[in-house]
Amino acid sequence: MLSLEPAAGALAGLVILREHLAATQWLAIAAIVAASAGTIMTTPAEPMVEDAP
């Protein structure tokens, strides 16, 4: 989730401050989002541990 902070900040700047981003900046945001999604999708789920009685 922390890896999405630059993308969220850039989008907030776009919406709130009406800043304009260059094509390379949009590409960088897309790369960050893709890397974050890839990390989440390829991380194996942790097995559930049941409490012992």
C-alpha positions as CSV (number, residue, x, y, z in Angstrom):
1,M,0.0,0.0,0.0
2,L,2.8,2.4,0.7
3,S,4.1,2.0,-2.8
4,L,0.9,3.7,-4.1
5,E,1.6,6.9,-2.2
6,P,3.4,8.7,-5.1
7,A,0.5,7.8,-7.4
8,A,-2.0,9.0,-4.9
9,G,-0.1,12.2,-4.4
10,A,0.2,12.9,-8.1
11,L,-3.5,12.3,-8.6
12,A,-4.4,14.6,-5.7
13,G,-2.2,17.3,-7.2
14,L,-4.0,16.8,-10.5
15,V,-7.4,17.1,-9.0
16,I,-6.9,19.5,-6.1
17,L,-4.1,21.8,-7.4
18,R,-4.9,21.3,-11.1
19,E,-1.3,20.4,-11.9
20,H,-0.5,18.9,-15.2
21,L,1.6,15.8,-15.6
22,A,3.9,14.9,-18.5
23,A,3.5,11.7,-20.4
24,T,6.6,10.2,-18.7
25,Q,5.1,11.0,-15.3
26,W,1.9,9.2,-16.2
27,L,4.0,6.3,-17.3
28,A,5.9,6.3,-14.0
29,I,2.6,6.2,-12.1
30,A,1.4,3.3,-14.2
31,A,4.6,1.4,-13.5
32,I,4.2,2.0,-9.8
33,V,0.6,0.8,-9.8
34,A,1.5,-2.2,-12.0
35,A,4.4,-3.2,-9.7
36,S,2.2,-2.9,-6.6
37,A,-0.5,-5.0,-8.2
38,G,2.0,-7.6,-9.4
39,T,3.5,-7.9,-5.9
40,I,0.1,-8.4,-4.3
41,M,-1.0,-10.9,-7.0
42,T,2.1,-13.1,-6.8
43,T,2.4,-13.1,-3.0
44,P,1.2,-16.5,-1.7
45,A,-1.5,-16.5,0.9
46,E,-0.4,-17.3,4.5
47,P,-2.0,-20.4,5.9
48,M,-4.6,-19.9,8.5
49,V,-3.5,-21.0,12.0
50,E,-6.2,-22.3,14.2
51,D,-6.1,-21.6,18.0
52,A,-5.4,-24.7,20.1
53,P,-8.1,-25.4,22.7
